[in-house]
Amino acid sequence: MVICDICGNDIGFGVLVCPFCGGRQELQSGAIPAGGVFHKVVNLELGRPVVESALRKLQTELEDGHRQNLRVMTVIHGYGSSGKGGAIGAECRKVLEYLKGKGVINTFIPGEEFRVRSGPTQELLRRFPQMATNVNLNKGNRGITLVVL
């Protein structure tokens, strides 16, 4: 068995259109093997780095994610101790916006918008139903951002 390129459900080898989401499949060699990793959590604030170091780590993790055929990454960037938002989070989202415009990432969802009634979240859950059990769903967590590769 292999996993659908779009929604992550188990589909049979050689299936060109997923029976769950209707998504057209890439070549089977690019599919995630059954039981493969589709989601990863990356903590950019670990060790309290300066912004530049955190952004380098983000870039490295995104490159690794693409190589590993990862689908979704939860980036923990923190919200800052002032309660006004942290520098790492603000800069991280600027970089993600740039990478989205360049086509390097598909999209990203700020943690405060990661709720069931949000259009981008509904699209994410349609593609990856496993994310419906994510602990951050509907929590309004400003210290994270979900990246769809």
Secondary structure, 3 states (H helix, E strand, C coil): CEECCCCCCEECCCCCECCCCCCECCCHHHCEECCCCCEEEEECCCCCCCHHHHHHHHHHHHHHHHHCCCCEEEEECCCCCCCCCCHHHHHHHHHHHHHHHHCCCCEEEEHHHCCCCCHHHHHHHHHCHHHHHCCCCCCCCCCEEEEEC
